[in-house]
Amino acid sequence: MELKIINKSNNPLPRYESAQAAGMDIRCNIQEALTLRPMERRLIPTGLFIELPVGYEAQIRPRSGLALKRGLTVLNTPGTIDADYRGEVGVILINLSGEPQTIEPGERICQMVIAKHECPEIVEVSELSETERGAGGFGHSGRS
């Protein structure tokens, strides 16, 4: 599979930081440091434009270290980039900590996972097959 990328930032291309990593790190494309106040959210540019093959999506996910150490996370996680989108990849970051958090130019702010997906044929029916669980909602799988 090939992922075509236009990089209009001064940052290196996204890359996997380890041999078995599922997500590649994405850096912010900002000219000067910016600070997010507690509970503030902002769309952060990356300078990246991608072309995915049909049948694939890119998922934008938080970096666990930023979430744990600084309370910075991706608000609409996972954010989905569809194969037909050609605009700049933007990341909605939110500061969930109690302290202002500063993001530096070129900082790794999220990870991007490429995933195959299906587009099923939608079939309207009048009933669904029975299961042991039935309509049991959250926490009703029968497990402790």
N, C-alpha and C positions, 0 to 999 in steps of 0.2 A: 504494500500500500504506500502511496505517496501523498504527503501533505505539502501543498504549495503555500509558501509564506512570502509576503512582501513585508520587509522590515523597514519602517520609516523612523525608527528610533536609533539612538547611538549604542544600544545595548546588544549583546550577542543574541543569536537566535535562541528560542526556547530549547532546553535540553533536559534529558533525564540525568539526575544527579547520582544514580546508582544503576548497576546492570539490571536489576530486577524491578526498578521503579515503574509504577503504572502511570504516574503523572509526570509531566515535564514542567519545570518551573518557569513562570512568566514574570517578567520584570515590569515595573512601572516606567512610563515615559513622561517624566516631569522634569522641568528645568531647574526647579529649586525645591527644597524641602517643603512639605505641607504637613500641617498638624490637624488631626481630627480630635475634636473635643469628645468627652464621654457621650455616647449615644448618637454622635454625628455620623451620617453616612454621606458618601461622595462617590461619583463615578470617576474612576481613575483610568486614564488612557494608557495604552500599552505600545502604540505605534505599530501594532501588528495587524495584518489583514491576511486571512487564510482562505484557501479553497479546499474544501473537503470533498472526497468522492461521494456520490450518491449512495445512500444507505449507511452513512456514518454521521455522527454528531461529535462535537467537542463539548466536554463538560468542564466548566470552571468551578474549581473547588478550593476551599481554604487550605492554607498551609498549617499543619498542626502546631508547629513551633510558634508561629505568630499568634494563633488562637490561645494557646496555653500561656505563653510568656507575656503577651502584650494585650490580649483581648481583642485582637483584630481578626475579623472573619469576613467571608463573602456573604452578603445579605441574602441573595436569592440562590442559595446553594442547593444542588448544583445549578449554576447558570448554564443554559443550553445554547450552543451556536449551531444553527442548522446548515446543511450542506449548500443551500442557496444564498446564504448571507455573505456579502462581500464588503461590508463596512468594517471600520476599526473595531478590534476586540477591546471592549471596555469592561472594567471590573468594578462592581458595586461593593466597596468596602465599608464596614461599620466598626466603630470602636465601642465594644461592649464593656470595656474596663471603666474604672472610676477615675482614671487619670488621662490627660491629653496624651496622644500618641503621635509621634512624628515619623513620617515616611520620607525616606531619602531618595533622591534621584537614582534610578537603576536598581532599587531594592526589589528583591523577589517578593511578590505580594500574593501569589496564588499558584495553583497548579492546574494544568490542563490535561484531561484524560480523553483520549479518542476512543469512541465506542461504536460498535456496529449496532444498528437497530432495525426493526421491522416496521413496516406500515401495513397492518392487517386490513383485510377487507372487512368493513363493518356490516354486520348482519343483525337486523332487528328481529327479535324473537318475542314470544309471549311468555316464555318461562325458561328457567335455567335448570341445569341438572342439580340433583340433591347431593349434599355432602354431610359428613358427620358434624362439622362446625356450623353449617348453615349460615344464618345472618349474624352470628356472634361477632361483635365489633372488637375494638381495641382491648387487648388483654383477655380475650375469650378463646385462646387457642387450646385451653385445657392444660397448660403447663404451668408449673409453679415458678 
